[in-house]
């Protein structure tokens, strides 16, 4: 203390000297110090001295913080929920709402956490709300500005489509060109990009009538209505704008055909060449047609067997969901124990082999054999370390694995109660397919509106787009990305809304009779299209940025050397990898945001923040849930595809009317994989939704009559087992504190532990004897 006083005096003298020398600089420093002290005080009052949160029941169990960080806090620092619930285990010692833990009665504690763990930074905990009944509450439209922007954008896409249809012509992409750049089967008199213009209506084929010996004169190409024969005259009259753009001069072309021609697609080619080409094509087509006829014959002969196998794939998908509901825990733990047994046996074999090689090397005095044995021994010890680490990880995460299994089982329960939910991904797939066809047609129209440039005198061409058409193509492409993401988000929201409505229903046995899926479609379309457009826009911007980088890379590498190409590729890979990571992160955030939108009906930003912090608060649980869920869904896909394919092979193998059973089996394999992928995509979304609903339910409610759980019996058993385990842990620490002979006073703030304690709470304690602990016991007010 004397040393501290001397230091303070020295500091005061130093400050006085500094004030005399440079007063403004010292004042600035003092202001900074004052600000820091204020921040520390506010942080201590609001965070460090606030109530700490336990793992199982964070919103209800709070520990009072010491005044200073370096003060010792006993491990039994806790707060009881109410003095009545403690069985008269607390007594009012000061008359000011402060209770001291006394007596030998066990106090019902909800959990414990170290006081300096501050999880309040991971978002605000949810509080009890008597009006909250799940996603069926009153809602209103959200993110209307984003919905308006999406509709305006689609208005622009319709305008671009109208422009492309009006200015473009698909014949310009298909029909051949003559030597002057005129299109066959089109009236070219109004085209401004051609100097000599002909009206080629009803002239659908391009011919080269003049030939010198065996060499065709490509400068004499002209469009004809029928392919000419040798000696036939061809004549056509057009307009020549090369001299004067406003006063064209008539021009007439007259040719005499030098050889016989025959039609080949849109061209009139020499008859002999066409005959040879047709003969070769017919041979190839005949061979291919034989193969195709045989293959299609196999498909037609086995259509019933294939249909039965596809139906079996659907049945197997539902069967796997029911199987998971019953045997998921057995499958997971058998897989875990099998993995440990395999790793242990492999480690033993490697170490035994290493010892045998070492003995053989010692006997024969071979250095190479000894080196191999040493390397194999090191590898065996590495495997041993991995096995031991895996064992302790499984031991540490066993409760989280149990929770993940229960959540997966409940998600399967929701799917069996709402079987119509599995149609949702196929509806979304149909919408995306229709959008893709529309986009391709409009894109072709827009491209056909560009300027056609003939390559030399050949009928090939390239189309150049001006600045406006390029902008139209970019706009149209961005619209495709945005709308596809919008449709996918709609599917996510519908599935999440139906599963959340099922979860927040007390009587789940009657849920099969309720139209949860239809109601979810209605809520998504009626209230949340703006939020879906918001999330889809962010992903569309990232996808568009990646495509722009890819285009820049392609253009720059055309004119670069080898070193520059390597550097460009490296930079592109770095940027593309970063954008991929951001895109995956954003997709994950969007997924949980849509679940929050389905549950609460809030806007996109609020829902994304709530979903993100919910994931942060339960990061380990979610990681293990994804491992367990992905493993079970992978097994499900394997069972569905292999089961349907094996059944199809067994049915068509005995059919003697087919050439090979390979094609029917391959078709059934692809069809069953599509079914399994769509079905288990719904299951995956249901797992995430059930987990978020479980987290919200456990944070809002406590299982009492006033605040009952919505979760099923399986999840309630898990919560109760966790509560018992934490209560036992807290009682152990309480007994340890009593053995030390200390009694601790805790502020109970009116019995409501969920609220923040008053200003500057302190942990007051004093040394007492065991006799004092018994004599101070009295009934709480």
ZIMOJO-V796944 format. One record per residue. N is the residue number from 1. RES is the residue in one letter. SS is DSSP state (hx for helix, st for strand, lp for the rest). PSI is psi in degrees with one decimal (* if undefined). D_FIRST is the distance of its C-alpha to the first C-alpha in whole Angstrom. Layout:
n = {N:N}
res = {RES:RES}
ss = {SS:SS}
psi = {PSI:PSI}
d_first = {D_FIRST:D_FIRST}
//
This chain:
n = {1:2:3:4:5:6:7:8:9:10:11:12:13:14:15:16:17:18:19:20:21:22:23:24:25:26:27:28:29:30:31:32:33:34:35:36:37:38:39:40:41:42:43:44:45:46:47:48:49:50:51:52:53:54:55:56:57:58:59:60:61:62:63:64:65:66:67:68:69:70:71:72:73:74:75:76:77:78:79:80:81:82:83:84:85:86:87:88:89:90:91:92:93:94:95:96:97:98:99:100:101:102:103:104:105:106:107:108:109:110:111:112:113:114:115:116:117:118:119:120:121:122:123:124:125:126:127:128:129:130:131:132:133:134:135:136:137:138:139:140:141:142:143:144:145:146:147:148:149:150:151:152:153:154:155:156:157:158:159:160:161:162:163:164:165:166:167:168:169:170:171:172:173:174:175:176:177:178:179:180:181:182:183:184:185:186:187:188:189:190:191:192:193:194:195:196:197:198:199:200:201:202:203:204:205:206:207:208:209:210:211:212:213:214:215:216:217:218:219:220:221:222:223:224:225:226:227:228:229:230:231:232:233:234:235:236:237:238:239:240:241:242:243:244:245:246:247:248:249:250:251:252:253:254:255:256:257:258:259:260:261:262:263:264:265:266:267:268:269:270:271:272:273:274:275:276:277:278:279:280:281:282:283:284:285:286:287:288:289:290:291:292:293:294:295:296:297:298:299:300:301:302:303:304:305:306:307:308:309:310:311:312:313:314:315:316:317:318:319:320:321:322:323:324:325:326:327:328:329:330:331:332:333:334:335:336:337:338:339:340:341:342:343:344:345:346:347:348:349:350:351:352:353:354:355:356:357:358:359:360:361:362:363:364:365:366:367:368:369:370:371:372:373:374:375:376:377:378:379:380:381:382:383:384:385:386:387:388:389:390:391:392:393:394:395:396:397:398:399:400:401:402:403:404:405:406:407:408:409:410:411:412:413:414:415:416:417:418:419:420:421:422:423:424:425:426:427:428:429:430:431:432:433:434:435:436:437:438:439:440:441:442:443:444:445:446:447:448:449:450:451:452:453:454:455:456:457:458:459:460:461:462:463:464:465:466:467:468:469:470:471:472:473:474:475:476:477:478:479:480:481:482:483:484:485:486:487:488:489:490:491:492:493:494:495:496:497:498:499:500:501:502:503:504:505:506:507:508:509:510:511:512:513:514:515:516:517:518:519:520:521:522:523:524:525:526:527:528:529:530:531:532:533:534:535:536:537:538:539:540:541:542:543:544:545:546:547:548:549:550:551:552:553:554:555:556:557:558:559:560:561:562:563:564:565:566:567:568:569:570:571:572:573:574:575:576:577:578:579:580:581:582:583:584:585:586:587:588:589:590:591:592:593:594:595:596:597:598:599:600:601:602:603:604:605:606:607:608:609:610:611:612:613:614:615:616:617:618:619:620:621:622:623:624:625:626:627:628:629:630:631:632:633:634:635:636:637:638:639:640:641:642:643:644:645:646:647:648:649:650:651:652:653:654:655:656:657:658:659:660:661:662:663:664:665:666:667:668:669:670:671:672:673:674:675:676:677:678:679:680:681:682:683:684:685:686:687:688:689:690:691:692:693:694:695:696:697:698:699:700:701:702:703:704:705:706:707:708:709:710:711:712:713:714:715:716:717:718:719:720:721:722:723:724:725:726:727:728:729:730:731:732:733:734:735:736:737:738:739:740:741:742:743:744:745:746:747:748:749:750:751:752:753:754:755:756:757:758:759:760:761:762:763:764:765:766:767:768:769:770:771:772:773:774:775:776:777:778:779:780:781}
res = {X:X:X:X:X:X:X:X:X:X:X:X:X:X:X:X:X:X:X:X:X:X:X:X:X:X:X:X:X:X:X:X:X:X:X:X:X:X:X:X:X:X:X:X:X:X:X:X:X:X:X:X:X:X:X:X:X:X:X:X:X:X:X:X:X:X:X:X:X:X:X:X:X:X:X:X:X:X:X:X:X:X:X:X:X:X:X:X:X:X:X:X:X:X:X:X:X:X:X:X:X:X:X:X:X:X:X:X:X:X:X:X:X:X:X:X:X:X:X:X:X:X:X:X:X:X:X:X:X:X:X:X:X:X:X:X:X:X:X:X:X:X:X:X:X:X:X:X:X:X:X:X:X:X:X:X:X:X:X:X:X:X:X:X:X:X:X:X:X:X:X:X:X:X:X:X:X:X:X:X:X:X:X:X:X:X:X:X:X:X:X:X:X:X:X:X:X:X:X:X:X:X:X:X:X:X:X:X:X:X:X:X:X:X:X:X:X:X:X:X:X:X:X:X:X:X:X:X:X:X:X:X:X:X:X:X:X:X:X:X:X:X:X:X:X:X:X:X:X:X:X:X:X:X:X:X:X:X:X:X:X:X:X:X:X:X:X:X:X:X:X:X:X:X:X:X:X:X:X:X:X:X:X:X:X:X:X:X:X:X:X:X:X:X:X:X:X:X:X:X:X:X:X:X:X:X:X:X:X:X:X:X:X:X:X:X:X:X:X:X:X:X:X:X:X:X:X:X:X:X:X:X:X:X:X:X:X:X:X:X:X:X:X:X:X:X:X:X:X:X:X:X:X:X:X:X:X:X:X:X:X:X:X:X:X:X:X:X:X:X:X:X:X:X:X:X:X:X:X:X:X:X:X:X:X:X:X:X:X:X:X:X:X:X:X:X:X:X:X:X:X:X:X:X:X:X:X:X:X:X:X:X:X:X:X:X:X:X:X:X:X:X:X:X:X:X:X:X:X:X:X:X:X:X:X:X:X:X:X:X:X:X:X:X:X:X:X:X:X:X:X:X:X:X:X:X:X:X:X:X:X:X:X:X:X:X:X:X:X:X:X:X:X:X:X:X:X:X:X:X:X:X:X:X:X:X:X:X:X:X:X:X:X:X:X:X:X:X:X:X:X:X:X:X:X:X:X:X:X:X:X:X:X:X:X:X:X:X:X:X:X:X:X:X:X:X:X:X:X:X:X:X:X:X:X:X:X:X:X:X:X:X:X:X:X:X:X:X:X:X:X:X:X:X:X:X:X:X:X:X:X:X:X:X:X:X:X:X:X:X:X:X:X:X:X:X:X:X:X:X:X:X:X:X:X:X:X:X:X:X:X:X:X:X:X:X:X:X:X:X:X:X:X:X:X:X:X:X:X:X:X:X:X:X:X:X:X:X:X:X:X:X:X:X:X:X:X:X:X:X:X:X:X:X:X:X:X:X:X:X:X:X:X:X:X:X:X:X:X:X:X:X:X:X:X:X:X:X:X:X:X:X:X:X:X:X:X:X:X:X:X:X:X:X:X:X:X:X:X:X:X:X:X:X:X:X:X:X:X:X:X:X:X:X:X:X:X:X:X:X:X:X:X:X:X:X:X:X:X:X:X:X:X:X:X:X:X:X:X:X:X:X:X:X:X:X:X:X:X:X:X:X:X:X:X:X:X:X:X:X:X:X:X:X:X:X:X:X:X:X:X:X:X:X:X:X:X:X:X:X:X:X:X:X:X:X:X:X:X:X:X:X:X:X:X:X:X:X:X:X:X}
ss = {lp:hx:hx:hx:hx:hx:hx:hx:hx:hx:hx:hx:hx:hx:hx:hx:hx:hx:hx:hx:hx:lp:hx:hx:hx:hx:hx:hx:hx:hx:hx:hx:hx:hx:hx:hx:hx:hx:hx:hx:hx:hx:hx:hx:hx:hx:hx:hx:lp:lp:lp:lp:lp:lp:lp:lp:lp:lp:lp:lp:lp:lp:lp:lp:lp:lp:lp:lp:lp:lp:lp:lp:lp:lp:lp:lp:lp:lp:lp:lp:lp:lp:lp:lp:lp:lp:lp:lp:lp:st:st:st:lp:lp:lp:lp:lp:st:st:st:st:lp:lp:lp:lp:lp:lp:lp:lp:lp:lp:lp:lp:lp:lp:lp:lp:lp:hx:hx:hx:lp:lp:lp:lp:lp:lp:lp:lp:lp:lp:lp:lp:lp:lp:lp:lp:lp:lp:lp:lp:lp:lp:hx:hx:hx:hx:hx:hx:hx:hx:hx:hx:hx:hx:hx:hx:hx:hx:hx:hx:hx:hx:hx:hx:hx:hx:lp:lp:lp:hx:hx:hx:hx:lp:lp:st:lp:lp:lp:lp:lp:st:lp:lp:lp:st:lp:lp:lp:lp:lp:lp:lp:lp:st:st:lp:st:lp:lp:lp:lp:lp:st:st:st:st:lp:lp:st:st:lp:lp:st:st:lp:hx:hx:hx:st:st:st:st:lp:lp:lp:lp:lp:lp:lp:lp:st:st:st:st:st:st:st:st:lp:lp:lp:lp:lp:lp:lp:lp:st:st:st:st:st:st:st:st:lp:lp:lp:lp:st:st:st:st:lp:lp:st:st:st:st:hx:hx:hx:hx:hx:hx:hx:hx:hx:hx:hx:hx:hx:hx:hx:hx:hx:hx:hx:hx:hx:hx:hx:hx:hx:hx:hx:hx:hx:hx:hx:lp:hx:hx:hx:hx:hx:hx:hx:hx:hx:hx:hx:hx:hx:hx:hx:hx:hx:hx:hx:hx:hx:hx:hx:hx:hx:hx:hx:hx:hx:hx:hx:hx:hx:hx:hx:hx:hx:hx:hx:hx:hx:hx:hx:hx:hx:hx:hx:hx:hx:hx:hx:hx:hx:hx:hx:hx:hx:hx:hx:hx:hx:hx:lp:lp:hx:hx:hx:hx:hx:hx:hx:hx:hx:hx:hx:hx:hx:hx:hx:hx:hx:hx:hx:hx:hx:hx:hx:hx:hx:hx:hx:hx:hx:hx:lp:hx:hx:hx:hx:hx:hx:hx:hx:hx:hx:hx:hx:hx:hx:hx:hx:hx:hx:hx:hx:lp:hx:hx:hx:hx:hx:hx:hx:hx:hx:hx:hx:hx:hx:hx:hx:hx:hx:hx:hx:hx:hx:hx:hx:hx:hx:hx:hx:hx:hx:hx:lp:lp:st:st:st:st:lp:lp:lp:lp:lp:lp:st:st:st:st:lp:lp:hx:hx:hx:hx:hx:hx:hx:hx:hx:hx:hx:hx:hx:hx:hx:hx:hx:hx:hx:hx:hx:hx:hx:hx:hx:hx:hx:hx:hx:hx:hx:hx:hx:hx:hx:hx:hx:lp:lp:lp:lp:hx:hx:hx:hx:hx:hx:lp:lp:hx:hx:hx:hx:hx:hx:hx:hx:hx:hx:hx:hx:lp:hx:hx:hx:hx:hx:hx:hx:hx:hx:hx:hx:hx:hx:hx:hx:hx:hx:hx:hx:hx:hx:hx:hx:hx:hx:hx:hx:hx:hx:hx:hx:lp:lp:hx:hx:hx:hx:hx:hx:hx:hx:hx:hx:hx:hx:hx:hx:hx:hx:hx:hx:hx:hx:hx:hx:hx:hx:hx:hx:hx:hx:hx:hx:hx:hx:hx:hx:hx:hx:hx:hx:hx:lp:lp:lp:hx:hx:hx:hx:hx:hx:hx:hx:hx:hx:hx:hx:hx:hx:lp:hx:hx:hx:hx:hx:hx:hx:hx:hx:hx:hx:hx:hx:hx:hx:hx:hx:hx:hx:hx:hx:hx:hx:hx:hx:hx:hx:hx:hx:hx:hx:hx:hx:hx:lp:lp:lp:lp:lp:lp:lp:lp:lp:hx:hx:hx:hx:hx:hx:hx:hx:hx:hx:hx:hx:hx:hx:hx:hx:hx:hx:hx:hx:hx:hx:hx:hx:hx:hx:hx:hx:hx:hx:hx:hx:hx:hx:hx:hx:hx:hx:hx:lp:lp:lp:lp:lp:lp:lp:lp:lp:lp:lp:lp:hx:hx:hx:hx:hx:hx:hx:hx:hx:hx:hx:hx:hx:hx:hx:hx:hx:hx:hx:hx:hx:hx:hx:hx:hx:hx:hx:lp:lp:st:st:st:st:st:st:lp:hx:hx:hx:lp:lp:lp:lp:lp:lp:lp:lp:lp:lp:lp:lp:st:st:st:st:lp:lp:hx:hx:hx:hx:hx:hx:lp:lp:lp:lp:lp:lp}
psi = {-40.5:-41.5:-41.8:-41.2:-42.3:-41.4:-41.1:-42.5:-42.4:-41.8:-39.6:-44.2:-40.7:-40.3:-40.3:-42.2:-44.3:-34.5:-38.7:-37.3:-59.5:90.9:-43.6:-41.5:-40.8:-37.5:-39.6:-41.8:-40.9:-40.6:-43.1:-42.0:-42.6:-41.8:-43.1:-43.0:-42.5:-42.7:-41.9:-44.2:-46.0:-39.7:-41.0:-40.9:-39.5:-26.4:-62.7:-37.8:-2.5:178.3:135.0:159.4:138.2:174.2:-44.4:-45.9:73.6:-27.9:-2.7:-23.3:126.3:141.7:137.3:135.7:149.0:166.2:-40.1:155.1:-30.7:1.7:145.4:135.3:129.2:155.5:-12.7:18.5:112.7:172.1:133.9:157.4:-43.0:146.1:-30.6:-39.2:-17.2:3.7:42.3:39.5:0.8:148.2:143.0:111.1:-22.9:-12.1:9.3:27.4:7.1:134.5:144.2:132.6:119.0:173.2:174.4:-0.2:135.8:133.4:133.9:105.4:144.8:-13.5:176.0:147.0:152.2:137.3:-25.7:-0.1:118.4:88.6:3.5:-17.9:-19.0:43.9:162.9:134.5:149.5:142.6:164.6:136.2:112.2:-22.9:-11.8:118.6:27.1:-161.1:6.7:14.6:-175.5:135.2:166.9:163.4:138.0:152.2:51.4:-33.0:-39.8:-36.9:-40.8:-41.3:-39.8:-42.2:-39.4:-39.4:-42.8:-29.7:-40.3:-37.8:-37.9:-39.2:-40.6:-39.7:-41.3:-40.0:-43.7:-41.1:-36.1:-42.7:-26.2:167.6:120.3:-19.8:-26.4:-20.9:-18.2:-45.0:148.0:165.4:144.3:-175.6:-23.4:-5.3:12.2:140.8:138.6:151.9:17.4:145.5:110.1:7.5:-21.0:4.6:135.8:-11.3:7.1:135.3:-43.5:118.0:138.7:150.2:102.9:25.2:138.3:11.5:94.2:-11.6:145.8:130.8:153.0:88.1:-25.3:136.5:141.2:105.3:-121.5:8.2:123.6:135.9:104.4:-12.3:-7.1:25.4:138.5:148.0:136.9:160.8:-36.4:153.5:125.3:159.8:173.2:131.0:-5.5:137.3:140.7:130.8:142.8:146.0:137.0:-165.0:136.7:114.9:11.5:-34.1:-46.7:125.1:-25.8:-26.7:86.1:156.2:140.4:147.2:138.6:134.3:128.8:124.5:150.5:127.2:132.4:-8.9:163.4:142.5:155.1:155.6:134.4:99.8:-112.5:14.8:153.1:105.0:162.4:138.0:-41.3:-45.0:-38.5:-39.7:-45.0:-45.0:-42.2:-38.1:-44.4:-41.9:-40.7:-37.5:-47.3:-41.4:-38.7:-43.7:-46.3:-37.9:-35.7:-45.1:-44.5:-42.6:-39.4:-42.1:-46.7:-31.1:-40.7:-41.7:-42.1:-35.0:-28.2:23.1:-39.0:-43.9:-40.3:-42.0:-40.8:-37.5:-38.1:-40.3:-39.3:-34.7:-42.3:-43.1:-41.0:-35.6:-45.8:-37.3:-37.6:-35.9:-44.6:-39.2:-41.7:-38.5:-29.4:-45.3:18.5:-42.7:-40.8:-43.3:-45.8:-48.4:-31.8:-38.9:-43.3:-46.7:-36.0:-39.2:-44.1:-41.5:-41.2:-45.5:-39.7:-46.3:-40.0:-40.6:-44.0:-41.8:-42.4:-44.8:-38.3:-43.1:-38.3:-41.4:-38.8:-43.3:-36.0:-42.6:-41.1:-40.2:-36.4:-38.7:-43.9:-4.8:51.2:118.4:-38.1:-40.1:-37.3:-40.7:-42.5:-40.0:-39.8:-43.2:-40.7:-34.7:-41.7:-43.6:-38.6:-39.9:-34.2:-44.6:-38.0:-43.5:-41.9:-40.7:-44.8:-43.6:-42.7:-39.6:-46.1:-33.8:-43.8:-40.1:-38.8:-38.1:19.3:-35.8:-38.3:-35.2:-40.7:-42.7:-42.4:-41.3:-42.9:-39.2:-41.6:-39.8:-41.0:-34.9:-39.4:-36.3:-41.5:-37.6:-38.4:-27.7:-24.0:70.9:-23.7:-10.7:-24.5:-10.9:-20.3:-48.4:-29.3:-32.6:-44.6:-39.7:-39.2:-40.0:-42.3:-37.7:-44.4:-41.6:-41.2:-41.5:-45.2:-43.4:-41.8:-43.4:-46.6:-37.0:-39.6:-39.9:-41.7:-42.9:-37.9:-13.4:-4.2:179.4:129.3:126.3:120.0:139.9:100.8:-138.4:11.2:161.8:-0.3:156.8:163.5:150.2:124.9:136.2:137.5:-178.0:-40.2:-43.2:-34.4:-42.7:-38.5:-41.8:-43.0:-44.2:-43.5:-39.2:-42.7:-36.2:-37.0:-48.0:-46.0:-44.6:-37.2:-45.5:-34.1:-44.3:-41.4:-41.1:-36.2:-42.3:-44.0:-45.3:-38.7:-45.6:-45.8:-40.0:-42.0:-44.3:-39.6:-39.5:-37.7:-42.0:-44.9:40.6:127.2:-47.6:88.0:-12.5:-27.4:3.4:-20.0:-20.8:-1.1:140.1:64.6:-38.6:-44.3:-41.8:-37.0:-41.6:-41.6:-46.1:-40.2:-44.4:-32.7:-36.5:-27.1:20.5:-33.1:-41.7:-39.2:-40.5:-34.5:-52.6:-38.9:-33.8:-41.6:-43.7:-35.8:-37.9:-42.7:-44.6:-39.2:-39.1:-40.7:-40.9:-36.9:-43.1:-39.4:-40.8:-40.1:-41.4:-44.3:-40.6:-39.6:-30.2:-12.4:-23.6:23.4:160.4:-175.4:-44.1:-44.2:-36.3:-40.3:-44.7:-41.8:-41.7:-40.2:-44.7:-42.0:-42.5:-40.8:-50.2:-41.0:-37.1:-43.8:-43.9:-36.0:-44.1:-44.5:-39.8:-42.3:-41.2:-43.6:-36.9:-39.4:-43.6:-42.0:-40.9:-47.6:-28.0:-40.6:-34.0:-42.0:-37.6:-42.2:-34.3:-49.9:-23.2:23.4:179.5:175.5:-46.5:-47.6:-39.9:-39.7:-41.6:-44.4:-43.7:-39.0:-47.0:-29.8:-39.7:-40.3:-42.0:-23.5:43.2:-47.1:-40.5:-43.5:-37.9:-46.0:-35.1:-41.4:-39.6:-48.9:-47.0:-45.0:-38.2:-45.4:-37.5:-36.1:-43.7:-37.5:-45.0:-41.0:-41.9:-44.5:-49.8:-47.6:-38.3:-46.2:-40.6:-41.9:-39.4:-44.3:-42.5:-40.1:-33.2:-40.0:-9.2:-33.2:-1.5:116.2:-6.6:-5.1:155.7:-37.3:140.1:6.0:-49.6:-47.3:-38.3:-40.0:-42.7:-44.0:-35.5:-46.5:-41.1:-43.3:-33.0:-40.9:-40.8:-47.1:-39.1:-46.3:-41.6:-47.4:-14.6:-40.1:-41.9:-41.8:-45.1:-36.1:-36.0:-48.1:-39.4:-45.0:-39.0:-44.7:-40.2:-38.5:-43.1:-44.3:-40.8:-43.2:-26.5:-33.7:-38.1:165.5:3.8:1.2:176.4:-33.5:-31.7:69.8:154.1:147.3:-14.1:163.4:178.0:-38.0:-46.5:-33.2:-37.5:-39.6:-43.7:-43.1:-38.3:-39.1:-41.9:-41.4:-41.7:-43.3:-32.0:-40.4:-40.4:-43.3:-38.6:-36.5:-45.5:-31.4:-43.4:-38.9:-37.5:-36.5:-33.5:-26.8:-11.0:29.4:145.7:140.6:137.2:132.2:140.8:129.2:-2.0:51.8:17.5:-6.9:96.8:-19.5:-19.1:162.2:144.5:162.4:177.6:137.9:58.6:148.5:155.2:102.8:133.4:156.4:155.0:131.5:163.9:164.6:-31.0:-39.0:-35.3:-34.8:-36.3:-26.5:-3.8:131.0:165.7:133.9:153.1:*}
d_first = {0:4:5:5:6:9:10:11:12:14:15:17:19:20:21:23:25:26:27:29:30:31:30:32:31:27:28:30:26:24:27:27:23:24:27:24:22:25:27:24:24:27:27:25:27:30:30:27:26:30:32:33:36:38:41:44:43:41:41:41:38:35:31:28:25:22:20:18:19:17:17:20:23:26:29:31:30:33:35:38:41:42:41:45:45:43:45:43:40:38:37:36:33:32:35:34:35:32:34:32:34:36:39:41:43:43:41:43:41:42:40:36:34:31:29:28:32:33:37:37:37:41:42:42:44:47:47:50:53:56:58:57:60:60:62:65:63:64:64:65:65:62:62:65:65:65:68:70:69:70:73:74:73:76:78:78:79:82:83:82:84:87:87:87:90:92:92:92:94:94:97:96:94:97:100:101:102:105:105:104:101:103:102:105:106:104:105:104:106:103:100:99:97:101:104:107:106:109:109:109:109:110:110:108:108:108:111:111:115:116:116:117:119:116:113:112:112:108:109:111:109:110:109:112:113:115:115:118:121:122:124:123:122:119:119:116:115:112:111:109:107:106:108:107:105:106:110:110:113:115:115:117:116:119:119:121:120:120:119:119:116:114:111:108:105:105:107:111:111:114:116:116:112:111:114:112:108:109:111:108:106:108:108:104:104:106:104:101:103:104:100:99:102:101:98:98:101:98:96:99:100:97:95:95:93:91:91:90:87:85:86:84:81:80:81:79:76:76:76:73:71:73:72:68:68:69:68:65:63:65:66:62:61:65:64:60:61:64:62:60:63:64:61:61:65:65:62:64:67:65:63:67:68:66:66:70:70:68:70:73:72:71:75:76:74:73:70:71:71:68:66:67:66:62:62:64:61:58:60:60:56:55:58:56:52:54:55:52:50:53:53:49:49:52:50:47:49:52:51:51:54:55:54:56:59:59:59:62:64:63:64:68:68:68:70:73:73:73:76:77:73:74:77:74:74:77:78:75:77:80:78:77:80:82:80:80:84:84:81:84:87:85:84:87:88:86:86:90:90:89:91:93:94:97:96:99:102:101:101:97:94:91:89:87:85:84:81:81:82:79:77:79:79:75:75:77:75:72:73:74:71:69:72:72:68:69:71:69:66:69:69:66:65:68:67:64:65:68:65:62:65:66:63:62:65:64:68:68:72:73:72:75:77:75:75:71:73:75:72:70:72:73:69:68:71:71:67:65:68:65:62:65:66:62:61:64:64:61:62:66:64:62:65:67:65:65:69:69:67:69:72:70:70:74:75:73:74:78:77:75:75:74:70:70:71:68:65:67:67:63:62:64:63:59:59:62:59:56:59:60:56:55:59:58:55:56:59:56:55:58:59:56:56:60:59:57:59:62:59:58:60:58:58:57:54:52:54:53:49:50:52:49:46:48:49:45:44:47:47:47:50:52:52:53:56:57:58:59:61:62:64:66:67:68:70:72:73:74:76:78:79:80:82:84:85:86:88:89:90:92:94:95:96:99:100:103:104:101:100:97:94:91:91:91:88:86:87:86:83:82:83:81:78:78:78:75:73:73:73:70:68:69:67:64:63:64:61:59:60:59:56:55:56:55:51:52:53:50:48:50:51:50:54:54:57:55:54:56:56:59:59:61:61:60:57:56:56:54:51:52:51:48:47:48:46:43:43:43:40:38:39:38:35:35:36:34:31:33:33:29:30:28:29:28:29:30:32:35:36:40:41:41:39:40:39:35:32:31:29:25:26:23:24:23:24:24:25:28:31:34:36:34:35:38:38:36:39:41:44:42:43}
//
